[in-house]
């Protein structure tokens, strides 16, 4: 028997080449806020609703431990998903385009709350981010 129950995504750690560009993207485009910085180890933590997105610069203490930087031939993760409300795909796409964000495909996908609308996009370093709306009625 497992002595615990999983609740939600606590945090995700991305190794990045340009911390400040990524902070600007996640804060200005997706609405995160800087929770705290630990410059001595090269970590910036962003608040994303109930979760955190941690950015680790590849040239910092933590980042150097992970090897080469992510790029076209190797990514940190396949993608990660942020649950958003309200979900108006036209407004979301217009907002992303206004910020020059590379937009991926839209579709209906299954997530933690069930099947619902989903928009893929790419952050400045090529990581795929999924914005997921509420489940279909």
JOVENVEN-V548382 format. One record per residue. N is the residue number from 1. RES is the residue in one small letter. SS is DSSP state (helix for helix, strand for strand, loop for the rest). PHI is phi in whole degrees, 0 to 359 (999 if undefined). Layout:
N;RES;SS;PHI
N;RES;SS;PHI
//
This chain:
1;x;loop;999
2;x;loop;281
3;x;loop;275
4;x;loop;202
5;x;loop;237
6;x;loop;290
7;x;loop;250
8;x;loop;187
9;x;loop;291
10;x;loop;276
11;x;strand;203
12;x;strand;232
13;x;strand;247
14;x;strand;249
15;x;strand;275
16;x;strand;227
17;x;loop;276
18;x;loop;232
19;x;helix;302
20;x;helix;294
21;x;helix;295
22;x;helix;288
23;x;helix;299
24;x;helix;300
25;x;helix;298
26;x;helix;293
27;x;helix;276
28;x;helix;286
29;x;helix;265
30;x;loop;257
31;x;loop;88
32;x;loop;290
33;x;strand;230
34;x;strand;285
35;x;strand;276
36;x;strand;192
37;x;strand;237
38;x;strand;236
39;x;loop;300
40;x;loop;299
41;x;loop;248
42;x;loop;78
43;x;strand;237
44;x;strand;238
45;x;strand;252
46;x;strand;250
47;x;strand;279
48;x;strand;233
49;x;loop;64
50;x;loop;275
51;x;strand;239
52;x;strand;237
53;x;strand;246
54;x;strand;263
55;x;strand;250
56;x;strand;243
57;x;strand;292
58;x;loop;294
59;x;loop;266
60;x;loop;269
61;x;helix;304
62;x;helix;291
63;x;helix;297
64;x;helix;296
65;x;loop;286
66;x;loop;263
67;x;loop;84
68;x;loop;296
69;x;loop;289
70;x;loop;294
71;x;strand;197
72;x;loop;301
73;x;loop;268
74;x;strand;199
75;x;loop;248
76;x;loop;292
77;x;loop;214
78;x;loop;292
79;x;strand;192
80;x;strand;225
81;x;strand;240
82;x;strand;247
83;x;strand;283
84;x;loop;230
85;x;loop;212
86;x;loop;288
87;x;loop;243
88;x;loop;241
89;x;helix;303
90;x;helix;296
91;x;helix;293
92;x;helix;296
93;x;helix;296
94;x;helix;299
95;x;helix;297
96;x;helix;298
97;x;helix;297
98;x;helix;298
99;x;loop;260
100;x;loop;70
101;x;loop;281
102;x;strand;287
103;x;strand;256
104;x;strand;263
105;x;strand;275
106;x;strand;261
107;x;strand;187
108;x;strand;258
109;x;strand;224
110;x;strand;271
111;x;strand;222
112;x;loop;302
113;x;loop;262
114;x;strand;117
115;x;strand;287
116;x;strand;192
117;x;strand;292
118;x;strand;209
119;x;strand;237
120;x;strand;272
121;x;strand;208
122;x;strand;239
123;x;loop;281
124;x;loop;299
125;x;loop;252
126;x;loop;89
127;x;loop;290
128;x;strand;274
129;x;strand;243
130;x;strand;252
131;x;strand;262
132;x;strand;243
133;x;strand;269
134;x;strand;292
135;x;strand;295
136;x;loop;296
137;x;loop;293
//
